[in-house]
Amino acid sequence: MEKTLVQKTRWKEKAEEVTFRILLNGMLRELGNGKFYQGIPTYDLLTAQALQNTGYLLHMRFELKKNNLFLFAPVTYRSESPFHEYGLPVWAVDHQNQEVFEVNIDQLISLVYKEFSDTFTESGLQRFKERMQSNLRNLEKTLACSADQNPLSYSFLESEQILPVGHNLHPFTKSRMGFSEEQQLSYCPEFGKGFQLDYFLVDKKLVTERSLPGISAQELIEKLIPLSGELSKDCLKEGENTNDYYILPVHPWEAQYLLTSKEYSDLFESRKMIHMGAMGAEFYATSSIRTVYNPDFSWMFKFSLHVLMTGSVRTNSLKDLKRGYASAVWWEDVRPSFEENYKDFKLLLEPSTISVDFDGKNIDSFNTLIRENPFSPDDKVVLLARLCQDEPSGAFNFTTHFFENVIQNMGLEGPETVMLWFEKYVKLLLAPLNKLFNTFGMAPEVHQQNLLIELDESLLPKTIWVRDGQGYLLRESSKNQYENLIKEYPEIEELFIRDERLLDIMSHHLLVSNLAALITSIGKTGLADERSLIDILYHEFEYLHEHKPSALTDYALNQRYWSVKSNLQSAVLDVDGGVNAAAVSYAKIPNLLHMYFFSDQLIQPKGTEVFFKRYFPKDDVTISMRPIDLENDLEMLHEWFNREHAVKIWQMNWPIDELETYYRLMLPSSEAHSYIVLSNDAPSCNIEIYWASRDMVGDYYEVLPTDYGTHQFIAPVDPKKKYVSPSTQSMVDYVFAQPEVGKMVGEGSVDSLASMMNKAHVGFKIEKVIEMPHKKANLNFCYREWYWEKFPQNKNVEITTNITKHE
C-alpha cells in the first residue's frame, strides 16, 4: 500500500511539473511577459530571499501586472525558442505586500486566469480550474500508464498510443471532460485497449454519403458487418427489409450518448434508426481518440464524440465533412502533377463522408469521415508529437531513446547522426510544402498531431504523411486556377482562406508547432545543439527561397516575428477553436531562423575578463574592453548614471535596486549586453551592444537580423580623460569584427548633439528622426565601408579578442 501511494505521489508531481511548464511557456509565448533573470540580487532583498531558496542562478522572471507580483521559475533547460524547462518550486515576489511565497499549481492556475482575463469572473475562474484539474488527473494517469511502455516496434499504433503528455502548445493536452475514469481506460489510446464499434441501421432516406468515384462507404462498412448477415436480420421486425437501411458505425461512447438522448427517441420508436449493438472487429483509439484504427482494415473512421477534448467538443460538423470530401476531390485533381517530383510526401485523404438528417436537422453523432489507412503493423512510423512532447524530468524520454537507436543503427558520431536525420526530415518536408503552397496554393496543417514520419530500416525519415483533410487549406489568391473544379464541386469553396490568415496558420503549425518544437526537443536530449539544427533549417529555407521563392519562404526567412496561436488565452476565455476558428487570436514570437545571425560574442560573451586591447599612439592611450562584472561594477555604474551629464540623456538615474534589476534581466538575454571600456586600465566608458531585431528600435524601420546597435556613455567630464574617439573607434572595431554584423544602428536622443557628432565622426549617417516612447531620436546607420572611409587604417586592425563564434 505504501509503495502504491509513493508511486501515485510521484506521478502527481510529474503531472504538475508538465503543467507548470505548459502554463509558463504559454504565458511566455502569448503575453511575452517573461525575461531571463541572472544571479541573486544584492539590493532587492525580497527577491533575494525567494531566489536563495531555489538553488539556481538562472530564472525566468514573469511580470504579472494584473496580479501585482513577479514569478520566478528556475530554468533547467534554456531553449532558443519559447519551450524552456523549469524546476520547482516557482516563487512569487510581492513587493506591494512585502512577501514571498511558493506557488503551487492551484495558485498558478488562478494567477494565469487573472493575467489573461479582460474581465475577471468567479464562474470563469472555476470553469478554467475544473478543466485544468481534470487535465492534471488525466495526465497523472497517462504518465503512470506509459512508465512501462518502452517502444518496441515503432509501429503506427504504438506511436499513436504511447503519447503520455501529448502536444506542448495547449494547456488541456489531456482534457477529456465527458469520459468517466472507466471510459478513459476503455477508449483512450494510452491504455492500449481495443473495443468493438457500435452499429446502427438507419433509414436510407436519412443518410447522405459523399464519396469519390470508385469508393462506397456502405461497401466498406459491409466488409466489417455484412448488411445481409443474420445479425442485421435479427434486428429487424416483420415487414422491415435490409434494403431500406444503411448500416453505420458509431464510437461506442457516442452510441450511448445517442441512445440516452431524449431528442432522438422518436427516431428509435419509429424504427427509422435501429441500434444493433457492439459487434465485429476491434478497433483502437489513435492519438486523437475519436479516430480509430484496425491494422487489418484499410480505412480509419473519424467519429463524432461529444467529449470536451483540448479546446473543443470533438464532433464533426457538416462543414468538416464538406472540407474533408472537398480536399479529397481537389487532391485527386492535382496529385498526378505534384507526385511527379515529390513521391515521398503523402496526404492522407478522407474520400468518403456520412451524415444523417431528420426533419431538416443534422444528427451530428453520425457525422463520420472515412480516412485512408496505408499503415501495416510492420511499418516503422513515428508521430511528430511523440518526438516533441514535454516529457517530465527523471523519467523515460522517448526522444532520447529514439535518437540513440538512430545513432546505434548508423554507426556515426551522435551529433553527426542527429543532424543528418534532421536534415533529411526538413528536406522531405519543406520542398513539397513550398511546392504545394506556391504552385497549387495549398497549405496542409502540418502540426505535431497531423504529421507522421515513415522510417527506413536505419530509422531515418523515408516518407512524410500528413492527415486531417479539413485542414488542407487553399489560399484565396489561388481561387482563379480552380474555377472549373469549383463549378463541378462547390464544396471546394470551403477550403479557401485569406492569404494573410493562411500564412499565420502555417506559421503556427509548421514553423512553431512542428520545426521549433522539434528543434527544442532534440536539443533537450543533449545529442545535438539547437543552434546547429537552426543552421540546417535556415540553409534549407534559404536554398528554397533562392531557387523557388514563395510567400512561405519569404515569411519564414524575413518576418521579424512568427505567429503562434494563443491557445492559453483561448482556454482562459473559453473560445472554441473548433466551432469558431476565426475567434482564435495569434501572438508573436521572435523568428527562430534569425538566430543564424546571432552574435554570441557581442550579446552573450563569456566571462568578465578583458578580451580587447588597442593602442592609439596619437592619444597615447590603450583602450581595453571587458563584459560588465555586475557584482563589482554595479555601484560604479550607479554613480556614473547619476552624474549631471548622464541624467538628462540616459535617464538611468534609478535607485540602485532598479538598476541592478535592469542588468540582471539584460545580461542573460538574447537582446543586449553591457561592456566596460577602460582607458589606460581605468574604467571610463560604458557601452551597450544590442541586437536590433530584438530591440524596440526595430519597430521604427525595416530591421534586418544582421543589424546590431550600440549605446555609448563616456563617464569622465575632464576632456583629457574622455578619449572619445579612441573609445568609439574601439567599439566600432569590435562590432564590425563579428561576421554576423551587416550594419550598425544608433538611435541617440536628438538632444544629445555631442553623441551625434561622435557617431558622425566614425561614419554614421542620420536616416530619419523617430518618435520613441521615451525620447525623440536620430535613427542612424553605419556600414563597414563608411567607417573605413573615415579611418582607412582601421580596416586591417587586429583585435586581440578571443571570439567564440558558434560553428
GIHU-V763908 format. One record per residue. N is the residue number from 0. SS is DSSP state (H for helix, E for strand, L for the rest). BURIAL is # if it has 24 or more other ideal C-beta (glycine too) atoms within 12 Angstrom, else .. Layout:
n	ss	burial
N	SS	BURIAL
N	SS	BURIAL
//
This chain:
n	ss	burial
0	L	.
1	H	.
2	H	.
3	H	.
4	H	.
5	H	.
6	H	.
7	H	.
8	H	.
9	H	.
10	H	#
11	H	#
12	H	#
13	H	#
14	H	#
15	H	#
16	H	#
17	H	#
18	H	#
19	H	#
20	H	#
21	H	#
22	H	#
23	H	#
24	H	#
25	H	#
26	H	#
27	H	#
28	H	#
29	H	#
30	H	#
31	L	.
32	L	#
33	E	#
34	E	#
35	E	#
36	E	#
37	E	#
38	L	#
39	L	#
40	L	#
41	L	.
42	L	#
43	L	#
44	H	.
45	H	#
46	H	#
47	H	#
48	H	.
49	H	#
50	H	#
51	L	.
52	L	.
53	L	#
54	L	.
55	L	#
56	L	.
57	E	#
58	E	#
59	E	#
60	E	#
61	E	#
62	E	#
63	E	#
64	L	.
65	L	.
66	L	#
67	L	.
68	E	#
69	E	#
70	E	#
71	E	#
72	E	#
73	E	#
74	E	#
75	E	#
76	E	#
77	L	#
78	L	#
79	L	#
80	L	#
81	L	#
82	L	#
83	L	#
84	E	#
85	E	#
86	L	#
87	L	#
88	L	#
89	E	#
90	E	#
91	E	#
92	E	#
93	E	#
94	L	.
95	L	.
96	L	.
97	L	.
98	E	.
99	E	#
100	E	#
101	E	.
102	E	#
103	L	.
104	H	#
105	H	.
106	H	#
107	H	#
108	H	#
109	H	#
110	H	#
111	H	#
112	H	#
113	H	#
114	H	#
115	H	#
116	L	#
117	L	.
118	L	.
119	L	.
120	L	.
121	H	.
122	H	.
123	H	.
124	H	#
125	H	.
126	H	.
127	H	#
128	H	#
129	H	.
130	H	#
131	H	#
132	H	#
133	H	#
134	H	#
135	H	#
136	H	#
137	H	#
138	H	#
139	H	#
140	H	#
141	H	#
142	H	#
143	H	#
144	H	#
145	H	#
146	L	.
147	L	.
148	L	#
149	L	.
150	L	#
151	L	.
152	L	#
153	L	#
154	L	#
155	H	#
156	H	#
157	H	#
158	H	#
159	H	#
160	H	#
161	L	#
162	L	#
163	L	#
164	L	#
165	L	#
166	L	#
167	L	#
168	L	#
169	L	#
170	L	#
171	L	#
172	L	#
173	L	#
174	L	#
175	E	#
176	E	#
177	L	#
178	L	#
179	L	.
180	H	.
181	H	.
182	H	#
183	H	#
184	H	.
185	H	#
186	H	#
187	L	#
188	H	#
189	H	#
190	H	#
191	L	#
192	L	.
193	E	#
194	E	#
195	E	#
196	E	#
197	E	#
198	E	#
199	E	#
200	E	#
201	E	#
202	E	#
203	H	.
204	H	.
205	H	#
206	E	#
207	E	#
208	E	#
209	E	#
210	E	#
211	L	#
212	L	.
213	L	.
214	L	#
215	L	.
216	H	#
217	H	#
218	H	.
219	H	#
220	H	#
221	H	.
222	L	.
223	L	#
224	L	#
225	L	.
226	L	#
227	L	.
228	L	.
229	H	.
230	H	.
231	H	#
232	H	.
233	H	.
234	H	#
235	L	.
236	L	.
237	L	.
238	L	.
239	L	.
240	L	.
241	H	#
242	H	.
243	H	.
244	E	#
245	E	#
246	E	#
247	E	#
248	E	#
249	E	#
250	L	#
251	H	#
252	H	#
253	H	#
254	H	#
255	H	#
256	H	#
257	H	#
258	H	#
259	L	.
260	L	.
261	H	.
262	H	.
263	H	#
264	H	.
265	H	.
266	H	#
267	H	#
268	H	.
269	L	.
270	L	.
271	L	#
272	E	#
273	E	#
274	E	#
275	E	#
276	E	.
277	E	#
278	E	#
279	E	#
280	E	#
281	E	.
282	E	#
283	E	#
284	E	#
285	L	#
286	L	#
287	L	#
288	L	#
289	L	#
290	E	#
291	E	#
292	E	#
293	L	#
294	L	#
295	L	.
296	L	#
297	L	.
298	E	#
299	E	#
300	E	#
301	E	#
302	L	#
303	L	#
304	L	#
305	L	#
306	L	#
307	E	#
308	E	#
309	L	#
310	L	#
311	E	#
312	E	#
313	L	#
314	L	#
315	L	#
316	L	#
317	H	#
318	H	#
319	H	#
320	H	#
321	H	#
322	H	#
323	H	#
324	H	#
325	H	#
326	H	#
327	H	#
328	H	#
329	H	#
330	H	#
331	H	#
332	H	#
333	H	#
334	H	#
335	H	.
336	H	.
337	H	#
338	H	.
339	L	.
340	L	.
341	L	#
342	L	.
343	L	#
344	E	#
345	E	#
346	E	#
347	L	#
348	L	#
349	L	#
350	L	#
351	E	#
352	E	#
353	E	#
354	E	#
355	E	#
356	E	.
357	E	#
358	L	.
359	L	.
360	E	.
361	E	#
362	L	#
363	H	#
364	H	#
365	H	#
366	L	#
367	E	#
368	E	#
369	E	#
370	E	#
371	E	#
372	L	#
373	L	.
374	L	#
375	L	.
376	L	.
377	L	.
378	L	#
379	L	#
380	E	#
381	E	#
382	E	#
383	H	#
384	H	#
385	H	#
386	H	#
387	H	#
388	L	#
389	L	#
390	L	#
391	L	#
392	L	.
393	L	.
394	L	#
395	L	#
396	L	#
397	H	#
398	H	#
399	H	#
400	H	#
401	H	#
402	H	#
403	H	.
404	H	#
405	H	#
406	H	#
407	H	.
408	H	.
409	H	#
410	L	.
411	L	.
412	L	.
413	H	#
414	H	#
415	H	.
416	H	#
417	H	#
418	H	#
419	H	#
420	H	#
421	H	#
422	H	#
423	H	#
424	H	#
425	H	#
426	H	#
427	H	#
428	H	#
429	H	#
430	H	#
431	H	#
432	H	#
433	H	#
434	H	#
435	H	#
436	H	#
437	H	#
438	H	.
439	H	#
440	L	#
441	E	#
442	E	#
443	E	#
444	L	#
445	L	#
446	L	#
447	L	#
448	L	#
449	L	#
450	E	#
451	E	#
452	E	#
453	E	#
454	E	#
455	L	.
456	L	.
457	L	.
458	L	#
459	L	#
460	E	#
461	E	#
462	E	#
463	E	#
464	E	#
465	E	#
466	L	#
467	L	#
468	H	#
469	H	#
470	H	#
471	E	#
472	E	#
473	E	#
474	E	#
475	H	.
476	H	.
477	H	#
478	H	.
479	H	.
480	H	.
481	H	#
482	H	.
483	H	.
484	H	#
485	H	.
486	H	.
487	H	.
488	L	#
489	H	.
490	H	#
491	H	#
492	H	.
493	H	#
494	H	#
495	E	#
496	E	#
497	L	.
498	H	#
499	H	.
500	H	#
501	H	#
502	H	#
503	H	#
504	H	#
505	H	#
506	H	#
507	H	#
508	H	#
509	H	#
510	H	#
511	H	#
512	H	#
513	H	#
514	H	#
515	H	#
516	H	#
517	H	#
518	H	#
519	H	#
520	H	#
521	H	#
522	H	#
523	H	#
524	H	#
525	L	.
526	L	#
527	L	#
528	L	#
529	H	#
530	H	#
531	H	#
532	H	#
533	H	#
534	H	#
535	H	#
536	H	#
537	H	#
538	H	.
539	H	#
540	H	#
541	H	#
542	H	.
543	H	#
544	H	#
545	H	.
546	H	.
547	L	#
548	L	.
549	L	#
550	H	#
551	H	#
552	H	#
553	H	.
554	H	#
555	H	#
556	H	#
557	H	#
558	L	#
559	L	#
560	E	#
561	E	#
562	E	#
563	E	#
564	E	#
565	L	#
566	H	#
567	H	#
568	H	#
569	H	#
570	H	#
571	H	#
572	L	#
573	L	#
574	L	#
575	L	.
576	L	#
577	L	#
578	L	.
579	L	.
580	H	#
581	H	.
582	H	.
583	L	#
584	L	#
585	E	#
586	E	#
587	E	#
588	E	#
589	E	#
590	L	#
591	H	#
592	H	#
593	H	#
594	H	#
595	H	#
596	H	#
597	L	#
598	L	#
599	H	#
600	H	#
601	H	#
602	H	#
603	L	#
604	L	#
605	L	.
606	L	.
607	L	.
608	L	.
609	E	#
610	E	#
611	E	#
612	E	#
613	E	#
614	E	.
615	E	#
616	L	.
617	L	.
618	L	.
619	L	.
620	E	#
621	E	#
622	E	#
623	E	#
624	E	#
625	E	#
626	E	#
627	L	#
628	L	.
629	H	#
630	H	.
631	H	.
632	H	#
633	H	#
634	H	.
635	H	#
636	H	#
637	H	#
638	H	.
639	H	#
640	H	#
641	L	.
642	L	.
643	H	.
644	H	.
645	H	#
646	H	.
647	H	.
648	H	#
649	H	#
650	L	.
651	L	#
652	L	.
653	L	.
654	L	.
655	H	#
656	H	.
657	H	.
658	H	#
659	H	#
660	H	#
661	H	#
662	H	#
663	H	#
664	H	#
665	H	#
666	L	#
667	L	#
668	L	#
669	L	#
670	L	#
671	E	#
672	E	#
673	E	#
674	E	#
675	E	#
676	E	#
677	E	#
678	E	#
679	L	.
680	L	.
681	E	.
682	E	#
683	E	#
684	E	#
685	E	#
686	E	#
687	E	#
688	E	#
689	E	#
690	E	#
691	H	#
692	H	#
693	H	#
694	L	#
695	H	#
696	H	#
697	H	#
698	H	.
699	H	#
700	L	#
701	L	.
702	L	#
703	L	#
704	L	#
705	L	#
706	E	#
707	E	#
708	E	#
709	E	#
710	E	#
711	E	#
712	E	#
713	E	#
714	L	#
715	L	#
716	L	.
717	L	.
718	H	.
719	H	.
720	H	.
721	H	#
722	L	#
723	H	#
724	H	#
725	H	#
726	H	#
727	H	#
728	H	#
729	H	#
730	H	#
731	H	#
732	H	#
733	H	#
734	H	#
735	H	#
736	L	#
737	L	#
738	L	.
739	L	#
740	L	#
741	L	#
742	E	#
743	E	#
744	E	#
745	E	#
746	E	#
747	E	#
748	E	#
749	L	.
750	L	.
751	L	#
752	H	.
753	H	.
754	H	#
755	H	#
756	H	.
757	H	#
758	H	#
759	H	#
760	H	#
761	L	#
762	L	#
763	L	#
764	E	#
765	E	.
766	E	.
767	E	.
768	E	.
769	E	#
770	E	.
771	E	.
772	L	.
773	L	.
774	E	#
775	E	.
776	E	#
777	E	#
778	E	#
779	E	#
780	E	#
781	E	#
782	E	#
783	H	#
784	H	.
785	H	#
786	H	#
787	H	.
788	H	.
789	H	#
790	L	#
791	H	.
792	H	.
793	H	#
794	H	.
795	H	.
796	L	#
797	L	.
798	L	#
799	L	.
800	L	#
801	L	.
802	L	.
803	L	.
804	L	.
805	L	#
806	L	.
//
